[in-house]
Amino acid sequence: MTKFLLISEDSEKEKVVKEVFHADEVITCTEETMIFDILKVEEPDIILVDGDIESLDLKPLCRKIKQFPVVILLILGNKEHNKDVTHNVNLFIKTPIDKKLLSATVDSSLRTRQSLLKMAKSNQELAASLYQLNVLYNTSSQLAGSLDKDKLIQIMIEGIEKSLNFELSCTLIFRSEREPVLIINSLYKISDRLLEALKLRAILSYKSLLSDPPFDIKIGNLKIEKNIKHNIQEYDFSILRFDNMFAPISLNDEFFGFTEIYREKPFSTEDATVFQTLVQQVTIPLQSASFTQELKATNRKLQKLERLKSEFISIVSHELRTPLTAIKNAMDIILSGKAGEMTENIEKFVSMGKRNAIRLSGIINDLLDISKIEAGKMDFKFELMHVEPVIEYVKTNLTEVAKEKNLTINYVSSGEDVEVYADSNRLEQVLTNLVSNAIKFTPEAGEIEISSKVVNARELQYDNCFEEDIKKLQGNYLQVCVEDHGIGIERKDLNHVFDKFAQIENSLSRKVGGSGLGLPIARQLMESHNGAIWCDSEINKGSKFYFVIPIANDKSNFTMIRKQLVQKARSNGTTVAVIKIKSTNEVIENLLKENNLLSKTYMANSLIEHEGIMTTLTIILMEGDIPSAEFLKKKIDSVVAEKEDLYGKCDIMYSYEIEGDTHEKDSYSR
Amino acid sequence: MKKILIVDDEQDIVESLKFVLEVSGFVCYTAFNGEDGLKLAKEIMPDLIILDVMMPKINGYKISRLLKYDAKYKDIPIIMVTARSQLEDKAIGEETGVNEYITKPFELDQIVSKVEEYLGKAEEN
């Protein structure tokens, strides 16, 4: 049935129109608001407008009507303005109305309108699918960019909302293993009883979805998160009669939750596909997210354990030291004879006790060292120094012990005057360990040889098992060798002597005691010096232990110092300051850039004026050959010493150390 | 006779120090926590104090600061004894006016000779 709306005050025209069409198809109206109400409610197919109508201004009226999907037919009158009106209508006929012409015109225009309407409808559908596709695409790219569970669910719900325009959605997820959350997104407020119903429904869905639910959800432990768009209205049970769709969020056997949406307008099959696709898309990122979460948690646990272990060792060691000191003190008093006379036997056994207390104290120190090194908390005081005095010192120190076994310690130096950048205490520790070992393993009346010389990394000779440690060396090094004439070490064990707590089978090590940590500590200390340690041995002839440290200010060594700079800056994670006086120091700036380190350039004066800056710096790099370098050094030194939190943390290096220029000036470092 | 005050919460260490110092001819007073140590220091005006760092109530640094900033006691030499060997600790020690710094574990002879450096051998007094 075709519906007509006639806008005319002329009863003659009304009569004609009603004659041409069926009378009950025609509504007549002349009141503007009424016209639009009819347009909205009745949705007429054709509007007939009388051009001679007096009470209405036709031009704007027709323009407004054109926005509705309706054919406008103007019955041309005699009035002048009719010409303007014709632009805003689809068709017009002249008066007096020719009944046949009117009927034919209406007929053809109706057919045109039908096809136009169809086209518009399919256009609309196409646009809608395109929009949904677009949402799908956007949602999936957003999902790919996140590893946060909550964020992923939020993106999914937003995607569904955009493409399907639901009134209400309920999504159940587990924030953690035992923390179920029901996320409700609603257009309007939700009544209390509806909320209870939704909760119950979610719990029932959960229970029916999983044959063996891993966790029991109850009304009491189900957390609710509501996102209400408008507060103007409230939904009640009636919303449960809306069309709804439900989809579990799960991948293979893994269940993440589910989502359910309600919409007044029924869902189409396409809608269902879009819904399923969107829900499926979230599952893979969700799985990655839960893997990442697990990984992070495990990582945190491991870090905590590692820290606890270090702390434990450190605390226990400190606690052990105190009573040990008391034991040693007591035995010292007895042995000094001040507490009274003692028999030979008393002296023998108390000495035995003291010897073992000293040994235990050495083991505790080793434990402390290794825990410090492993925690990265070992303090080093690097400075430019000669190695010879350290060797002499260790030799003198251990001569007494060697004499007990009637051993001699010889030291042969190649005599080259070179400096190394090292911590003398640590070097002494390494040497003492090597020489003590040599003393332990060399039989009575034997000899121990210490030698030192300058070598190039390319000339080094070593067993293949040390390749990893030594191949990274380059440039010139000072090499120290400690040689004993003991039982030797089997080739297969060569590398293992540097392993923690390694006790080589059938060797003397168990018999001669020790913490089993001396060599691993030595290896770590050498690594911190950018050097290396290794050994060579022949069964029943003896072993040679070598270590090398890079020679300071050696041009071929500046790569090592650079490495040191970079390592230091990395481990502290703060800014490196480059102090400039004259030229731009490109070498350094490029080096820092290549390693992604933060650096800032200061003029010497500004640094002195703004002392506060220094507290933020890790390393201060100075152009070494500037005239005021000495003054600056002193100034920085005094500032750094004043700030307690900076003490021992800020290194001052000269640029020529990095560039490899050999200068006469001494390097300065804390 | 020269008076030495030993303050340390480790009683056995205090005992052994007291023994060797008394054998060497010094008079020793002892306290096992910071509070008593400070009180005793003001009471007996010792010629030298041997001080532990880690103690309940008042730690060694605090005691040394309180004494060194007081004109009445600032000339009493203080030998700090501690298990800690970190650089920053030494810095605090120096800042608070500690005269000597000995890290545990120490040799008893080491302490005796340090004390004699400050006070001279007991027999000579």
Interface residues (C-beta under 8 A of the other chain):
Chain A: H318 R321 T322 P323 L324 T325 A326 K328 N329 A330 D332 I333 S336 K338 A339 S361 D379 K381 E644 Y647 G648
Chain B: E10 D12 I13 S16 L17 F19 V20 V23 A83 Q86 L87 E88 A91 K104 P105 F106 E107 L108 D109
